[in-house]
């Protein structure tokens, strides 16, 4: 009789464990679905700021991360290293492929943060809480700056993105420089001067705008008020009145 009770207890404990695992699996599945929906919604808002055409791009798994990498000036096809690391038949590099792809996504997040007027330290938040990082970038007042130049490694190495995808705006090439947000237009105070050029004094209110001086032309000295006016070169023209001799 004791043996029968022990066997019943073992069966009951195993059944309770299976029931707990089933409930735990359902809860984790629902949390994963909710997390993906929330992340896709935040990413859609970031894509809208960047000028990406088609909101559906943010809801397609794996493809939305490739678009995110393109916005961050990183070759999106490098993401397939992570895909290869989870398939046993093509697992040539093992977990290193997934680690490499994760680093590329972090670099893309760093670049996207710069274009959203974020400091470089914001990438730390993306490493530990990417969904919080996406939520802040999606709903804050930051604007997308397409004039942020791509890094040199993006232009010369295989890490950079060199393809053009329809509906996804291309970033500025490496070395590209142009006045960004908030800079004054040409000829106005605050506009960056050319190297070697003398700073221009601010114009007085109501004064006529000065025409820019031609490069290489020497400045003309002001006329001396004590000197008499010079006669015209044409002798037929009337001469200006001479000042009285003292």
Buried (B, 14 or more C-beta within 10 A) or exposed (E): EEEEEEEEEEEEEEEEEEEEEEEEEEEEEEEEEEEBEEBBBBBBBBBBBBEBEBBEBBBEEEBBBBBBBBBBBBBBEBBBBBEBBEEEEEEEEEEEBBBBBBEBBBBBBBBBBBBBBBEEEBBEBBEEEBEEBBBBBBEEEBEBBBEBBBBEBBBEEEBBBEEEBEEBBBBBEBEEEEEEEEEEEEEEEEEEEEEEEEEEEEEEEEEEEEEEEEEEEEEEEEEEEEEEEEEEEEEEEEEEEEEEEE
